[in-house]
Amino acid sequence: MKVLVLDEADELIGGHHKEETKEIFGFLDENVQVAMFSTTMPDDTLEIAKKYTRKPVMILIPKEELMLDRISQYYVMIDEKETEKIEALVELIQGLCKMIHFCLLRITCFI
């Protein structure tokens, strides 16, 4: 793994999933780049985030400068079979140059 992306990082490192997230970081190689995204980042959670990152860069975007019209979001309906989900994801990844994949199940995240 080269990059770990945490969306809603404030919830993952400072909320109900704090212990699970700490465990995941325990498995990471020190060269893994960590990207954390969050609409809010309380000071205490920010301090925890600094422990998990090397040379962190904070990017703050004022609400009036957001460019949401440049972001494409869509979903693909597929059957329940796990193998079909993986095949669909691989097909999507091969067709895109940049993407962030969010998953609902922890086990899916490790595939």
C-alpha positions, 0 to 999 in steps of 0.5 A: 500500500502506498497511500491511505485515505481517510474520509471523515478523518475526525470520526475515524481518529477521534470518534467511535472508530479510534481504536480500529484506526489505531490498529490499522496504522500499526500495520502500515509501513512508515513510507505510506502516505496518509491523506485525511479529509474532514469538514471539521477537525477539532484541535484534540483530533488534529493533535492525534492526526499529527501523530499519524502523519509525516510533514503534514500539510493542512489545506483549508478551503473557504466555503465560497471557493469550493468547486463542487461542479468539477467533481463527478460522483456516481454509483454502479448497481451490481449484484450482491456477490463479492466477486462481482463487486471486485470485478466492477471496481477493477473495471472502474479503476482501469478506466479512470486516472484519479479516484477515491473509493469509499466502502461500507464494510471493513473487510472490503477495505482490505481487499 
